[in-house]
Amino acid sequence: MTATPADAWTWSGEPTVHRHDIGLINQTFTVEVDGEFAAILQRLNTDIFVPEVHEDIEAITGALEASGLPTTRLLRTATGDLWHTDAEGGVWRALTPIGDRTIEKLADVGDARSAGALVARFHAALQGFTWEFRSVRAGAHDTDSHMDRLARAVDQQRKHRLWWDTASLSETIGEGWRTLEIPEGLPTRVIHGDLKISNVRFTGPEATALIDLDTLAWGTLDIELGDAMRSWCNPTAEDDLEARFDLEIFRAAMKGYAEGCGDRGPTELEWSSIIPGLERICWELASRFALDALNESYFGWDKGNYPAAGEHNLARARGQVQLAKSVRKQRADAEQALREARS
């Protein structure tokens, strides 16, 4: 029988491995043993993450489990390791399965409220937890640096076929960022780092656990919930020029978050940072996508709808600009919804 990376683990029977074409970063497979779903098997993208990220995952999921919060856990290899390195240098991990439902686009306020409550429980469970992360994405949300890189690219790549459109859009992005007031002095906390709704696993109607834990880090709540709400509260696609901020999904998610954190909730300054953080992430991603348009660097572009990566990235940048404008236009209503959620 042909050897597979799953052979690095000990199973109760013969494992069967199935490829799943989901996600853009890591390769994902499922492992069945005697017809039963036994594990998620993934090959880590080591161009982005170091193998020691598994030490971070082990530490955080151990703390979550100790607090009583459901979580996926790493399965140790037959030799007791957190990951397996194959003969070609590929890094593999196996994780316990959790939940039975994944949402790709959030449309139901009940799901939004449940997901918000789960994220709050995650944050509350890790309050006071100390850990020095082995995998660190330095500058991941240094918005000023992202803006500077875009400005330099616009100045240097004047012969690019999309230069005119990107240069014009970059002016809008820069102005949006410069005119946004961001609360300063926010405390750092352990954050998930990539709270798109597909990283929330549900069991039936209830949000059960967070997955895709490679982005765990020390960060601030404006980044964490700003990125989550940017994803959750846009009912359209990321590259849709009609992107808009769904106030009702936001209201439900924040109601859930306020309920879930109990007496271990955010500071007043953190609460005040959520809506500016949401707009910030929109401008930040718009700048990154616009830069990708000039660099032709997006590795997951839709070849069926766009002739090249640049055009897809430009559409994504425009979509995020539209979303940022929608957030700003509804700022007062969003602040009222947040107050109501906390009451």
Secondary structure, DSSP 8 states (H G I E B T S, - for coil): ----GGGGS--SS-EEEEEE---SSSEEEEEEETTEEEEEEEE--TTT--TTHHHHHHHHHHHHHHTT-----B---TTS-SSEE-TTS-EEEEE----SEE-SS---HHHHHHHHHHHHHHHHHTTT-----SS--TTTT-HHHHHHHHHHHHHH-TTSTTHHHHHHHHHHHHHHHHT---------EEE-S---GGGEEEETTEEEEE--GGG-EEE-HHHHHHHHHHHHT--S-TT-TT----HHHHHHHHHHHHHHHTTS---HHHHHHHHHHHHHHHHHHHHHHHHHHHHT--TT--TTT-SSHHHHHHHHHHHHHHHHHHHHHTHHHHHHHHHHHH-
